[in-house]
């Protein structure tokens, strides 16, 4: 769901005195970690999706009987077992993509195919691994069965036209060297998609710390830098370890939040439903005078700063269902100083099995003139 948006003047309002551009040499400090207070072309040998489904058992076209994989699905994860023709950003762009399989319809992205012809075959655990030269196995895909059904739609070459049925609720779609996991969507998803007090409080905080973004395709290095910085720069001393960073360019020791890579990975999965990338900015690459945001020895160090005095108030939560593509829009109003209803923040959410009940697919801030 693409929308135009006006970013909050959050970045300019924080105490950043530099930007992430070419920088002069900075001496790399020894960190004083005394706490102030405790608290991832070609498939590199792996066969293509079509060759992987050429099994020894007889393949049979099917087009008339309801199949276990008929229904609506959504991409929820991806795996890259080797070299792929897709970048991480490309693969992340498929997250949340809906797919529909039925007797008379196949739908993928913006493509709708009437009267698809399905061809099925059974592939054993051993033959599957051999077809991918042991780069992809049942164990790698977390499949417990001894065999699975391989399906291809012979009159389509779109994403999702070849897939493996892992179980009644899980499909794996091979595409350009990657594997995409799809979960079944049901009518119950909509009725169960509600906003709890925990989720509401989490979104209120996200109004402040999460920059606007338009889906996984916009998650470039700049997004991840902002994601890291704003998520932790205003963190409380009770929740995180604080350390002193010697800063010759600033002329004083800078107070910074110290947070582990593992904590960032968990937080990213909870917030966005994707894996945190291999993003590790170095101290020596920071421009002089920039508030700290760098990685060293398994930890991120984020300099502390304040947020502007925006206030956010929950306004609305509405769940939608389009061909079982369940999502929700949550809206918050923005107050600033003496200006009430100065704008709105809108989150596009997908249901998720986590403590919030959702992950955030996009965020849009619109301020009044």
Protein Blocks (a to p, Z undefined) as FASTA:
>chain_A
ZZdddddfklmmpccfbdcddddddddddddfbdfbgcehieehpacfklmmmcfbdcdd
dfkbccfkgccdddfbdcdfbccfbdfklmmmmgopacdddfkbccehjbccehiacddd
dddfklmmmmnnomacfklnopabfbdcddddfkbcbehiaccdfblmbccddeehiacd
dddddfklmmmmccdfklmmmmmmmmmmmccdedjklmcfklmmmmmmmmmmmpcfklpc
cdddddfknopacddddddfklmmmmmmmmnopacddddddfklpcehiacdddeehiac
dddddddfbdcddfbdcdddeehiacddddddddehjbghkbccdddddddddfkopacf
bdcddddZZ
